[in-house]
Amino acid sequence: MQDTRRAATGRVRNEQARQDILDAALALAAADLDGLTVDAIAARAGVGKQTIYRWWPSKWAVVLDALVERAATDVSPGTGTPERRLATFLATSFASLETSTGPVLRALMARAQFDAEFAEVFRGRLVEPRRAVLRELLAEGSGRRGADLDALVDMLFGAMWYRLLVGHGALDRAFARRLARLAVASSPPEPMG
């Protein structure tokens, strides 16, 4: 009979315990973010709450790490032409928001609006790395650099956030393709002079 028990967590971070905590946090946050507690995460993950506090300063930090990890596995730029890679990146980003991730991300964004310390961590751990991936995709073969590239990143993610927060339109593959086509078709502005 195989021993399926997890090794003791101790001071060294046990990878299985870490994954169990992140999975528990995301599942519980999706069900009831307002009622989410470190005690509930610990109980669902089968660890002591001391383990969680040793590795994260708050329930918000655990949920944020869970989203960061989910984004790294769920979102892909795919292959093909720059337009196709961009469309795939946007479509996989949007698809991840149609799961439990969407409501959790909205709640974290709301938290960041009134907690400056969390907002800084939120930007550094989730927002900026996602922007960097999109910036790199847009720069491939487009000739865009600097402020023009940053403005285009803002426009694309702005469209995503607007639909996620307001809910007036679908975040689907068709919208991702339209955005990618518009982004690739737009040419850098002529230099002034």
N, C-alpha and C positions, 0 to 999 in steps of 0.2 A: 504494500500500500504506500502510495506516494504522500509525502508530507507537504501539504499545501499551505501551511502556516507561513505568515510573513515574518521575516527576521525582525528582531527587536530594533526599534528606531534609535534609541540612545541619542548621543550627540551628533553622530554622523547621519546625514539625511539619507534615509532609505528611499530609493526610487519608487518602489511599489507603494509605500505609504504616501509619498508625495503625490503620485498619480491618483490614488484613492481619495485623497483630500481634495485635489482639484476637481475630480469628477463629482464628488459629493457636493462641493460648493456650487458648481454650475447647475447641477440638477435641482438642488434646494433653492437656489436663487431664482431659477426659472419658475418654480412653483410658487414661491412667496418671498420675494426679496425683502419686503418690509419686515417679515417675521424671521428672517435669517439670523442665526446666532452662531457663534463659534462652537458652542455646546452641541448644536444640531449637526454642524459639519463634522465635528469629532465623532459623534455617535454614529452617523451614517458611514464615515470612513473607517470606523473601528480603531481609532487612535485616541489618545488622551488629548484634552484641549491644550495641555502644556506643550505637546509636540507642535501644534499649530502656532502657538504664540512664540515658540522658539524660532520658527521659520518665517513667520509673517507678523506684522504689527497689528493687523485688524482683519475683520471679515472682508472688508472692501479690498484689501491687498490680495487676499486669497482668490476672490472672484476675478479680480483684474488679471492675476497670473493665469487663471483658468482660461480667460478669454484670449490672452496673448498666445497661449499654447494652441488653443483651438484655431486661431487665425493662421498660425504657422502651418498647421496640418490641413485645414479646409480650403485655404485660398491659394490658387495656383495661377501663374501666368501662361501656362500651356506652351504650345509651340506654334510655329508658322510665321506669317507676316506680322509686322508690328501691330496692325489693326486687329488681327485675330488674337494675338497675345494679350493686347489690352482688353478686348472684349471678354476673353476668358477670365482674366484677372477680375474684372468688374462683375461678371456673371457669378463667379465662385464667391466673391465677396458678398454679393446680394443674396445668393442661395444660403450662405451661412446665417444671414440675418433672418431668414424665414423660419429658422429653427428657434430653439429656446434662446439663442444668442441675441436676437434682436431686442426683446424686452429687457434683457440684462444690460446690454450696451446702452440703451436709452436711460436706464436707471443710473448707470455709472456716469453718463454724461450729465445727468441732473445733479448727481452728487458733486461732480467737479465744478458746478456753477457756484456752489456756496462753501466749498472746502478748498482753499487755495493750495494747501499742502498736497491733498489728493489730486487736484488738477495738475499740478506739476508732475507727479508720478504718472498719472493717466496719459499725459502728453508724451512723456519720455518713454514709457513702456509700451504703449499701444499706438498712439496717434502718429508720432514721428517715424517709427519703423515702417508703418504701413505707407506713409507719405513717401518715404525713401524708395520703397519698392515701386510705387506708382511713378515717381519722378524718373527712376531708371528706365522703366518701360517706355515712358513718353520721350525720353532723350534718345532712345535707340533710333538712329537714322533720321531724326526729325530736324536736327540742326538747332533745336531750341535749347536755350541755356538761361540760367539766372532767373530774373524776375518773371519773364514770360512763362517759363516752365513752372515756377511756383504758382503763378496765377492759374494756369491750366490744371494743376493738381487741386487747387482750391475749388475750381469750378466743378471738377468731376466728383470730388468727395463732397462738395457742397450739395450737389444734386442728390447724392446718396443720403446725406444727413437730412436734407429737407424732406425727402420722401419717407425716411425712417421716422422722423419726429412728427411730421404733419399727417402722414398717411393718406395723402390725396391721390397717390398713384402707385402702381406696382413697382417693386424692385425685382424685375425679372430679366430673363435672358434677352428679350427684345429691347428693353430699355438699355441694357448693357451694350448691345450691338449698336444702337443709335448713338449713344454717347461716344463709343469708340470711333465710329465713323466720323462724327463731327470733330472729335479731337484730332484725328489723323488728317482730315481734309482741311482743317484750318492751317493756314501757312503763317510762319512768323511774320510779324509786321515789318514793313520797310523801315530802314533806319531813317531817323529824322535828320535833316540837314540840308 
